[in-house]
Amino acid sequence: MEKIQFKTESKRLLDLMINSVYTNREIFLRELISNASDAIDKLYYRSLTDRNVGLSREDFFIKIEVDKENRTLTVIDNGIGMNREELEDNLGTIANSGSLAFMKEHQGVEDIEIIGQFGVGFYSAFMVSKRLTVISRAYGSDEAFQWESEGLDGYTITPASKDSVGTVVILSLKDNTEEENYDEYLDAYRIKSLVKKYSDYIRYPIKMDIEKRRLKEGSKNEYETYIETETLNSMVPIWRRHKNELSDEDYHYFYREKFFDFEDPLWVIHSSTEGKATYNALLFIPARIPFDYYSKKYEKGLQLYSNGVLVMEKCADLLPDHFSFVKGLVDSQDLSLNISREMLQHDRQLKLIAQSLEKKIKSELLNMLKNERETYEKFYKNFGLQLKWGVYNNFGANKEFLKPLLMFYSSLEKKLVTIEEYIGRMKEDQKYIYYACGNNVDSIDRLPQTELVKDKGYEILYLVDDIDEFALKMLHEYDGKEFKSVSSGDLGLETEEEKESAQKQAEDYKEMFSFMKDALNGKVKEVRLSLRLKSHPVCLTTDGALSLEMEKVLNSLPSEHKVRADRILEINANHPIFETLNKLFEEDKDKLKTYTELLYNQAVLIEGLPIEDPVAFSNAICDLMAEKV
């Protein structure tokens, strides 16, 4: 029998299909099931207007048969079938699709959801089979035909015998090799797992005869085998059901089973959207941080479905980095898929869905913040770091979008507060939003630099994460109020009289401060009188954009280039130590050098920074302690 050559440049294209387009060979079953579902859809649609079809929706099915002896895997459907011409057009021409033509013909008709629109998924079966046999009888025809191909050399079409309408696809599996075990596709458990993974939500039952064992009646140790027909798919996706039909337990069970978590999710987002971006989404915020979340191994992304068929296990493009903690799935019938369903065009539709999801997630988080404050604080303690990174990342491109979600610990409220809440409590004369940085809340609360701000009755935001100050620097201001570190040079708290008095006093001690600066040998930019200290003798502040906390963070990164903030040593003129410094400047400048080093190192320790020479610091203290009283 003469073989018919494929109508396209078949050898090259088919070879590309098998070896390049599909990177995961197990998806062949997904493709064949999707094609079978399409064929049933066509006949079901026909039955709505043609009573001669004689089938209701409940009568349609897809069946999978395994023949281990002959090493064949068969997919059967009772859909619309194909005549000889359709077999040649749909299977003889690679990348021609009867499904796509059907969709164009019935464009605008409701309840028609055709999955296989691009006519190439069928050929993925050649990844696991050495021969494909298709026996099909079209609706309205008494004739059946058999299409058969071993791949690159073409195909044959011959008359066949088939009692009912529909299509049978028989895969004669490839021989096993040392590297590949094709017998796995003859294993019932493997077939069940593939259906569950990729085709669980096909809306027609996928059936399979499963061999099982049971005790013989009246026997305690003798078993017999029997065949039971199982439906392998659940058919109705939970995300396509109305929210009123679902309970919290339904959502929680689905999440635990689908995403392998031992705990219920903290928050559930169930969304159905129509318009420019039409899709169903079921999203979850985990109750705990995944163990690898803040590591390079973590992969963000949502499961992506097209009409209930899994396209991608993790579609990273659907989630921005700042919401990468979200788990879940998206199902859309409008996605543009190219020659395989695992290769997704980065087109406008996908971007529209991603943008819509981003807005929805933010809306849900704001709703949580407003109505479930305790839940939001649990969420924020887990994933707030990611939101703050999102503010700083990409040169602040998302800062306006994310800033309402940020929270920081409040010196006044003794809990996490939003910046908007802080602004709502600001005093009339307050110019800035004040913040302080440190390793933890307690150490920040004891910082000398906070004294004056607290004395004025102003609230301070305590920043304890490395990213915090970088995020606030990127924001710069909030509702017109600029952020100001309590360690910055000018706090904007002094009156004109206080500034003039301090300037006059600084002139009086100008020589001593110059001597102390030189004694520190370039460690500080300046030594000056402090207007912010009340009870503490000394503190470090900075001049310029780079703070001490930012210096600490940047220098902890693996880099040969180290940065250094412009440090200023501030001395409290009202502390007893100041009188001692004056006396030493007049009587013992060598000891003043030692005292200056001690005060500087003291200020460094308060900031949580390492001392350059701890041995010299320790010896200086011991020498001081050994002096005669």
C-alpha positions, 0 to 999 in steps of 0.5 A, a space after each residue: 500500500 502506497 504511503 501518502 506524504 505529509 502535505 507540509 515539509 513533514 520530515 523536518 517539521 515532524 522531527 522538530 515537533 517531536 524533539 524540540 517543541 515538547 520538552 516533557 514527553 508525558 504531556 502526550 496523554 494530555 494532548 490526546 485527551 484534549 483532542 478527544 474532549 474537543 471532538 465530544 464538544 463538537 458533537 455535544 454542540 451538534 446535539 443541541 440543534 440536531 435531535 438525531 444525535 441521540 446523546 445527552 451530555 451524560 452519555 459522552 465519555 473518554 476511555 483509556 485502554 492498556 494492553 500490556 501484552 501488545 504494548 499498546 495504549 489506546 484513547 477512545 472517544 464517542 465524539 464527532 469523529 472524522 471522515 476520510 477527508 477530515 483525517 487527511 486534512 487534520 492529521 495529514 497536514 501538520 499544524 492544520 486544525 479542525 478545532 480552530 476552524 470549528 471555533 471560527 465557524 461558531 465564533 460568539 456561540 456560548 458554551 463552546 470551549 475548544 481546547 486543541 486549536 492548533 492541530 499539533 498536539 496529536 503528533 506529540 504521541 510520536 515521542 513515546 510510540 513507534 506507530 500511531 493508528 487512528 480509527 474514526 467514524 464521522 457523525 452522519 456517516 456509515 463508513 469508518 477509516 483508519 489512518 496509520 503512520 510510523 512518523 517521518 515517512 508519511 501515512 496511509 488511509 484505508 477503509 475500516 470497520 467501526 460500529 459507532 461514531 467516534 475516534 480510537 487512537 492506538 499508540 504502539 509504544 517504542 521499545 525500551 532502551 537503557 535510557 528510556 522505559 516506555 513501559 511506564 505508560 502501560 502502568 495504571 497508576 502512572 496513567 491515573 497520575 498523568 490524568 490527575 495532573 494534566 486533565 483532571 478538569 476535562 468536563 467529560 468522564 475519563 474512564 479506565 478499567 483497573 485490575 484489582 484484587 480481593 479476598 475470595 468469598 469465604 477465604 482468609 488468604 486466597 485472592 481473586 482479580 477483578 476489573 473495575 471501571 474507574 473515572 479518573 478525573 473530577 471533571 468540575 474544577 473548584 474554581 469554576 464553582 460559585 463561592 456560595 457553593 463552597 465552604 472554607 473547608 472545601 478551599 482548605 482541603 483543595 489547597 492542602 492537597 494541591 499545594 502539599 501544605 500541612 496547614 490551611 492557607 491564611 487567606 483565600 482569593 477566589 476570582 472570576 473576571 470577564 472583559 479584556 482579561 477573562 479568567 478564573 483564579 483561585 489564589 492562596 496566601 500561605 499561613 507560614 513562610 515556605 522553608 526555601 522562600 528567601 532562597 534562590 531555589 524558590 520558584 514563584 508562579 501560578 499553575 496555568 490552565 486553558 479550559 481546565 487543562 494544565 498548561 504550565 506547572 508554574 507560570 512565573 509571568 503571572 505574578 510580580 516578584 513582590 507577590 511571589 508568596 501567592 500560590 494558586 492557579 489561573 484558568 483562561 480560555 483566551 490564552 494564545 498558545 502556540 504550537 504546544 500548550 507548554 510554550 506560551 506566547 508572551 502576548 497582551 492577553 497574558 499581561 492583562 491577566 497578570 495586571 488584573 491579578 496584581 490589582 486583585 491581590 493588593 485589593 484583598 490585602 487592603 481588605 485584610 488590613 482593614 477588616 482582619 487586622 490580626 490576620 494581616 499582621 500575621 501575613 506581614 510578619 511572614 511576607 512584609 519583607 518581600 513587600 518592602 523589597 518590592 518598593 526598593 526593587 526596579 528603582 522604585 517602579 512599584 513604590 506607589 502601588 505597594 506603599 499603602 501595604 507597608 507597616 513598621 513598629 511604632 514607638 507610640 503604639 508599641 505595635 505595627 502601624 501603617 505609614 498612613 496611620 502614623 501621618 494621621 497622628 502627627 502633631 500640627 507642628 511636625 515636619 517629618 516622619 521620623 524613623 530609627 534603625 537597629 537590630 531589634 525594637 529594644 535596642 532602637 528604643 534605647 538609642 541616644 538619638 531618639 531622646 529629643 524626638 521622644 521628648 517632643 512627643 513625636 512618634 518614631 518608626 522602628 526599622 529592624 530589617 536590612 531593607 527597611 531604610 532602603 525602602 524609605 529612601 526610595 519612597 522619600 516621602 508619603 503624602 507630602 511628608 518627608 522621611 527623616 532618620 533620628 540620626 540625620 544631621 538636622 532633625 528640624 526640631 530646634 528653634 532659631 534661638 536654640 540654633 543661634 545658642 548652639 552655634 555660639 557655643 560651638 565657636 567657643 569649643 571650636 579648637 577642642 573639637 578640631 583637636 578631637 577630630 584630628 585625634 580620631 585620624 579620619 574616622 569622623 568628618 566632624 566633632 560637634 555639640 549635640 542638640 539631640 542628646 539629653 542624658 547620654 554623653 555621645 552619639 554618632 550621626 551622619 552627614 549625607 545620603 548614606 546612613 550608618 545602617 545602610 553602611 552596615 548592610 552594604 558592607 555585609 554583602 560579598 563585595 571587595 568595595 566597602 562603603 563608609 558613611 560620613 560620620 559625625 561624633 556628637 557630644 552632649 554639653 550638658 553631660 559631666 563628661 563634657 567638663 572633663 573633656 574641657 579640662 583635659 584639653 587645657 591640661 592633658 591633651 594625650 589623655 584627651 586623645 584616649 578619652 576621644 577614642 573611648 567616646 567614639 568606640 562607645 558610640 560605635 558600639 551603641 550603633 551595633 557596629 564593630 570596633 576597629 581595634 577591640 584590644 586597644 579599646 579594652 586596654 584603654 578601659 583597663 588603664 583608666 580603671 587602674 588610675 588612682 582615685 
